[in-house]
């Protein structure tokens, strides 16, 4: 969710400073929650700013730069490997275990493409070899 605009925040502060209503009335007037108005006023009193806080981040990557380079090398050396096989190879080299879905996200992030395996049994069924 995106933060409220600086303009809206400033309007709420100005309306409060001009005593144009209670916090509940301001929340209703500007279509925001009461807790937003309360935290905005608290932030304004404590720091003097109405700007939104920076994004907190997210989860840190399980793999460092060297391990990402290793994933690239593993994909280049065995382009036919499945994601599960790549996870196993990575664990053998680095002792870091990641899931198949994590490996999929990593290969997408690195713009790595893999060949899909073609199974001979699947081809024979497609070619009409029925018993």
C-alpha positions as CSV (number, residue, x, y, z in Angstrom):
1,X,0.0,0.0,0.0
2,X,1.3,3.4,-0.9
3,X,1.7,6.1,1.7
4,X,-0.7,9.0,1.8
5,X,0.5,12.0,-0.2
6,X,2.5,14.8,1.4
7,X,-0.3,17.2,0.3
8,X,-3.0,15.3,2.2
9,X,-0.8,15.0,5.3
10,X,-0.2,18.8,5.3
11,X,-3.9,19.5,4.9
12,X,-4.7,17.3,7.9
13,X,-2.0,19.2,10.0
14,X,-3.3,22.6,8.8
15,X,-6.9,21.7,9.6
16,X,-5.9,20.5,13.1
17,X,-3.8,23.6,13.7
18,X,-6.7,25.8,12.6
19,X,-9.0,23.9,15.0
20,X,-11.4,22.9,12.2
21,X,-12.6,19.8,14.1
22,X,-11.7,17.0,16.4
23,X,-9.4,14.2,15.3
24,X,-12.4,12.0,14.5
25,X,-14.0,14.7,12.4
26,X,-10.7,15.3,10.5
27,X,-10.4,11.6,9.9
28,X,-13.9,11.5,8.5
29,X,-13.5,14.7,6.5
30,X,-10.3,13.5,4.8
31,X,-11.4,9.9,4.5
32,X,-8.6,8.4,6.5
33,X,-8.5,6.4,9.7
34,X,-8.5,7.9,13.1
35,X,-5.2,6.1,13.9
36,X,-3.6,7.7,10.9
37,X,-4.6,11.2,12.1
38,X,-3.3,10.3,15.6
39,X,0.0,9.0,14.4
40,X,0.5,11.8,12.0
41,X,-0.1,14.4,14.7
42,X,2.2,12.5,17.1
43,X,4.9,12.4,14.4
44,X,4.5,16.1,13.6
45,X,4.8,17.1,17.3
46,X,7.8,14.9,17.9
47,X,9.8,15.4,14.7
48,X,8.2,18.4,13.0
49,X,7.7,16.5,9.8
50,X,4.7,15.1,8.0
51,X,6.6,13.1,5.4
52,X,6.0,9.4,5.2
53,X,8.6,7.1,6.8
54,X,10.9,5.1,4.6
55,X,9.8,1.6,3.6
56,X,11.0,-0.9,6.2
57,X,12.5,-3.3,3.7
58,X,11.7,-6.9,3.6
59,X,13.3,-10.3,4.0
60,X,17.0,-10.4,3.3
61,X,18.1,-12.8,0.5
62,X,19.3,-16.2,1.6
63,X,22.0,-16.1,-0.9
64,X,24.9,-13.7,-1.0
65,X,26.6,-12.4,-4.2
66,X,29.0,-15.3,-4.5
67,X,26.3,-17.8,-4.2
68,X,24.2,-16.1,-6.9
69,X,27.2,-16.2,-9.2
70,X,27.4,-20.0,-8.4
71,X,23.7,-20.4,-9.4
72,X,24.5,-18.8,-12.7
73,X,27.4,-21.2,-13.2
74,X,25.3,-24.2,-12.2
75,X,22.6,-23.2,-14.8
76,X,25.2,-22.6,-17.5
77,X,27.0,-26.0,-16.8
78,X,23.7,-28.0,-16.7
79,X,21.0,-26.1,-18.6
80,X,18.8,-29.2,-18.5
81,X,18.7,-29.4,-14.7
82,X,15.3,-29.0,-12.9
83,X,14.9,-26.5,-10.2
84,X,15.0,-29.3,-7.6
85,X,18.3,-30.5,-9.1
86,X,19.7,-27.0,-9.0
87,X,18.7,-26.7,-5.3
88,X,20.5,-30.0,-4.6
89,X,23.7,-28.9,-6.5
90,X,23.7,-25.5,-4.7
91,X,23.4,-27.3,-1.3
92,X,26.3,-29.6,-2.1
93,X,28.5,-26.6,-2.9
94,X,27.4,-24.1,-0.3
95,X,25.6,-26.0,2.5
96,X,22.7,-23.5,2.0
97,X,19.3,-25.2,1.5
98,X,16.7,-23.4,-0.5
99,X,13.3,-24.4,-1.8
100,X,12.3,-25.1,-5.4
101,X,10.2,-22.0,-5.5
102,X,13.1,-19.8,-4.1
103,X,15.3,-21.2,-6.9
104,X,12.7,-20.3,-9.4
105,X,12.5,-16.7,-8.2
106,X,16.3,-16.5,-8.2
107,X,16.6,-17.8,-11.8
108,X,13.9,-15.3,-12.8
109,X,15.7,-12.5,-11.0
110,X,19.0,-13.4,-12.8
111,X,17.1,-13.7,-16.2
112,X,18.3,-17.3,-16.5
113,X,16.4,-19.6,-18.9
114,X,16.6,-23.3,-18.7
115,X,15.8,-25.9,-21.3
116,X,12.9,-28.2,-20.4
117,X,13.6,-31.9,-20.2
118,X,11.9,-34.0,-22.8
119,X,11.0,-37.5,-21.7
120,X,11.0,-40.2,-24.3
121,X,7.9,-41.9,-22.8
122,X,6.0,-38.6,-23.2
123,X,7.1,-38.3,-26.8
124,X,6.0,-41.9,-27.7
125,X,2.6,-41.2,-26.2
126,X,2.3,-38.0,-28.2
127,X,3.3,-39.8,-31.5
128,X,0.4,-42.2,-31.1
129,X,2.3,-45.3,-30.0
130,X,-0.6,-47.0,-28.1
131,X,-0.7,-50.6,-27.1
